[in-house]
Amino acid sequence: MMEKIVYFTSLIIFFAIVVRILRAIHFEHKFEKFKIWEIRTAYFLIALIAAHMLAEIMVRFSTLFQGI
Protein backbone atom coordinates (compact mmCIF):
# COMPACT_ATOMS: atom_id res chain seq x y z
CA MET A 1 0.00 0.00 0.00
CA MET A 2 2.83 2.36 0.88
CA GLU A 3 4.51 1.70 -2.48
CA LYS A 4 1.38 2.80 -4.34
CA ILE A 5 1.20 6.03 -2.34
CA VAL A 6 4.87 6.75 -3.04
CA TYR A 7 4.41 5.94 -6.74
CA PHE A 8 1.35 8.12 -7.34
CA THR A 9 2.65 11.05 -5.32
CA SER A 10 5.98 10.91 -7.11
CA LEU A 11 4.23 10.54 -10.46
CA ILE A 12 2.18 13.69 -9.95
CA ILE A 13 5.11 15.72 -8.65
CA PHE A 14 7.54 14.60 -11.34
CA PHE A 15 4.91 15.07 -14.08
CA ALA A 16 4.46 18.70 -13.05
CA ILE A 17 8.22 19.26 -12.89
CA VAL A 18 8.91 17.67 -16.28
CA VAL A 19 6.11 19.63 -17.97
CA ARG A 20 7.59 22.87 -16.65
CA ILE A 21 11.04 21.85 -17.88
CA LEU A 22 9.70 20.93 -21.33
CA ARG A 23 7.91 24.25 -21.64
CA ALA A 24 11.13 26.04 -20.72
CA ILE A 25 13.03 24.18 -23.47
CA HIS A 26 10.62 25.53 -26.15
CA PHE A 27 9.92 22.48 -28.27
CA GLU A 28 7.39 24.58 -30.18
CA HIS A 29 10.02 25.42 -32.78
CA LYS A 30 10.31 21.75 -33.79
CA PHE A 31 6.64 21.55 -34.84
CA GLU A 32 4.69 23.24 -37.60
CA LYS A 33 2.82 26.40 -36.72
CA PHE A 34 -0.79 26.07 -35.53
CA LYS A 35 -0.32 22.45 -34.47
CA ILE A 36 -1.09 23.11 -30.82
CA TRP A 37 -2.52 19.65 -30.15
CA GLU A 38 0.66 17.99 -31.41
CA ILE A 39 2.78 20.10 -29.10
CA ARG A 40 0.57 19.41 -26.09
CA THR A 41 0.41 15.71 -26.87
CA ALA A 42 4.19 15.54 -27.14
CA TYR A 43 4.56 17.40 -23.83
CA PHE A 44 2.07 15.07 -22.16
CA LEU A 45 3.61 11.84 -23.44
CA ILE A 46 7.20 12.81 -22.74
CA ALA A 47 6.31 14.12 -19.28
CA LEU A 48 4.28 11.00 -18.47
CA ILE A 49 7.05 8.64 -19.53
CA ALA A 50 9.73 10.58 -17.64
CA ALA A 51 7.53 10.89 -14.55
CA HIS A 52 6.80 7.16 -14.60
CA MET A 53 10.48 6.32 -14.76
CA LEU A 54 11.35 8.72 -11.95
CA ALA A 55 8.44 7.49 -9.82
CA GLU A 56 9.63 3.90 -10.24
CA ILE A 57 13.06 5.00 -9.02
CA MET A 58 11.45 6.61 -5.98
CA VAL A 59 9.55 3.39 -5.20
CA ARG A 60 12.79 1.42 -5.39
CA PHE A 61 14.50 3.90 -3.09
CA SER A 62 11.62 3.74 -0.62
CA THR A 63 11.71 -0.07 -0.53
CA LEU A 64 15.49 0.04 -0.21
CA PHE A 65 15.37 2.37 2.79
CA GLN A 66 12.23 0.83 4.30
CA GLY A 67 14.20 -1.70 6.33
CA ILE A 68 16.38 0.98 7.94
Secondary structure, DSSP 8 states (H G I E B T S, - for coil): -HHHHHHHHHHHHHHHHHHHHHHHHTGGGGS-TT-HHHHHHHHHHHHHHHHHHHHHHHHHHHHHTTT-
